[in-house]
Amino acid sequence: MWGSSSVEAGKELATQSQKGVSFGDLENGKHVINETTPLATSVLPSPEGAFSRQASSMESSISSIRSVRPLPGMQIRSHSIDTSSGALRECSVKEALSKGRAGRGAFWVDVDADERDQEELEQWLSQLKLSPFLAGRLSEPPQTWASQVIPFKSSVLAVIRILPEHEASDELAHVAALAINKSLLLTFTSCSRSETGGLYLMALRELHARESIAAPSSSGVLLTWLQFHIERTSKCTRELRNNVLKMDEDMDREIESCDLEEIVQTKDQLLRLLSVTEEQNECLEALAKAETDTDALDFSQQKGALGVLLATASATERMTLRLEKHISDLRHRHESHQQERMNRRLAVLTVLSAVFLPLTLVTGIWGMNFEYMPELYNHDAYPIALLCMCLIAVSMVCYFWRSGWFD
């Protein structure tokens, strides 16, 4: 489900809410799961066989979250956002989940679990008491992830494509962000563990370098987190543009300095960047529109930062489109040069064929086996024939030279 359709889905859910159906309700027979269920609530079967949900107090909520811990093979990193300075600080997972769900502060929890830890991830998500829809989406195999924005009343799920840690890699990488109640942000990455750890450390260094988040809320963390990935894509695109410009300058000086394989590799890299920039731009536009359909996003204090981020994503996409045309022009120039060089070689072969054609005619005539051929009995016939043949060849070569066949 892509950006605009995701927003429409959120509006449809809002209409259902006004009719008495909670946001995120998913029916499966008699079982109804409510997406707005807190992270730590009890789920008990009713006498009719359906699931009844009872809101728990803050003490029981915190007590329940004590059991939420990373399973073997997983790594969870949690951070709190200082509401006064906007600084990023480490905290425990229990504190992040309990206070974040209760709306007391702003927290970011990054979950590191690749496809080898699929079962562990599903078990961990089940501890959070998320709806089956959200838990199912987050625990899907990474190769099935697709860029989308799905808004609910108290949460929003955004999946966006990013560049892997090694930009030249062909691996598809997505990040998923689940924002809950403007205070809690859960992030997941669809890369292998080596890629995920590297990207997390890069993002963390960038966040610490900024010294503050756009706003002390899950929306602020989400915006800053997305800004890291969008600017990283923009930086890679600018580096590729510099390489293309250098290739263009080298070809102006010596057109054979760049071979076709280098141009093809550059185009492949550009196409990967283009697919990433297109999906990022669409998801950002959908995320900005989804603010009006969910209570989990609040960009009211970040309109400027959001506008800059949208402009950056849009400019990066336009840059990749221009580079695509530029690389196509370079390839056309290279192929035209190769064709021109082939034509020159064919011209040389044509001249040689034209020079030897009369010589072949003469030798063919004198090679006929007639009984009487006066030239054969002439004492000077052989040197005269050779001289005539040389004069014919030299004359034709001079003619073709003056006609421009060797230019």
HUCOR-V467843 format. One record per backbone hydrogen bond with DSSP energy under -0.5 kcal/mol. NH is the residue of the N-H (numbers start at 1). CO is the residue of the C=O. If there is no record, write none. Layout:
BEGIN
((NH	CO) (NH	CO))
END
This chain:
BEGIN
((6	2) (7	3) (8	4) (9	5) (10	6) (11	7) (12	8) (13	9) (14	10) (15	11) (16	12) (17	13) (18	14) (19	15) (20	17) (21	16) (22	20) (25	22) (26	33) (28	31) (30	28) (31	28) (32	30) (33	26) (35	23) (35	33) (36	23) (37	34) (41	38) (42	54) (44	42) (44	52) (46	50) (49	46) (52	44) (52	50) (54	42) (61	57) (62	58) (63	59) (64	60) (65	61) (66	62) (66	63) (67	64) (68	65) (69	67) (74	71) (75	112) (77	110) (79	108) (80	89) (81	106) (82	80) (82	87) (86	82) (89	80) (91	78) (96	92) (97	93) (98	94) (99	95) (100	95) (100	96) (101	97) (102	98) (103	99) (103	100) (104	99) (105	103) (106	81) (107	183) (108	79) (109	185) (110	77) (111	109) (111	187) (112	75) (112	110) (113	111) (117	114) (118	115) (121	117) (122	118) (123	119) (124	120) (125	121) (126	122) (127	123) (127	124) (128	124) (128	125) (129	126) (130	125) (135	131) (136	132) (137	133) (138	134) (139	135) (140	137) (144	141) (145	142) (148	159) (150	157) (151	149) (152	155) (156	179) (157	150) (158	156) (158	177) (159	148) (160	175) (162	173) (167	165) (169	166) (173	162) (175	160) (176	188) (177	158) (178	186) (179	156) (179	177) (180	184) (181	154) (183	180) (184	180) (185	107) (186	178) (187	109) (188	176) (189	111) (190	174) (196	192) (197	193) (198	194) (199	195) (200	196) (201	197) (202	198) (203	199) (204	200) (205	201) (206	202) (207	203) (208	204) (209	205) (210	206) (211	207) (213	86) (214	220) (217	215) (218	182) (221	217) (222	218) (223	219) (224	220) (225	221) (226	222) (227	223) (228	224) (229	225) (230	226) (231	227) (232	228) (233	229) (234	230) (235	231) (236	232) (237	233) (238	234) (239	235) (240	236) (241	237) (242	238) (243	239) (244	240) (245	241) (246	242) (247	243) (248	244) (249	245) (250	246) (251	247) (252	248) (253	249) (254	250) (257	254) (258	255) (263	259) (264	260) (265	261) (266	262) (267	263) (268	264) (269	265) (270	266) (271	267) (272	268) (273	269) (274	270) (275	271) (276	272) (277	273) (278	274) (279	275) (280	276) (281	277) (282	278) (283	279) (284	280) (285	281) (286	282) (287	283) (288	284) (289	285) (290	286) (291	287) (291	288) (292	289) (293	290) (294	291) (295	153) (302	299) (306	302) (307	303) (308	304) (309	305) (310	306) (311	307) (312	308) (313	309) (314	310) (315	311) (316	312) (317	313) (318	314) (319	315) (320	316) (321	317) (322	318) (323	319) (324	320) (325	321) (326	322) (327	323) (328	324) (329	325) (330	326) (331	327) (332	328) (333	329) (334	330) (335	331) (336	332) (337	333) (338	334) (339	335) (340	336) (341	337) (342	338) (343	339) (344	340) (345	341) (346	342) (347	343) (348	344) (349	345) (350	346) (351	347) (352	348) (353	349) (354	350) (355	351) (356	352) (357	353) (358	354) (359	355) (360	356) (361	357) (362	358) (363	359) (364	360) (365	361) (366	362) (367	363) (368	365) (370	368) (373	371) (376	373) (377	373) (377	374) (378	375) (381	378) (384	380) (385	381) (386	382) (387	383) (388	384) (389	385) (390	386) (391	387) (392	388) (393	389) (394	390) (395	391) (396	392) (397	393) (398	394) (399	395) (400	396) (401	397) (402	398) (403	399) (404	401) (405	400) (407	404))
END
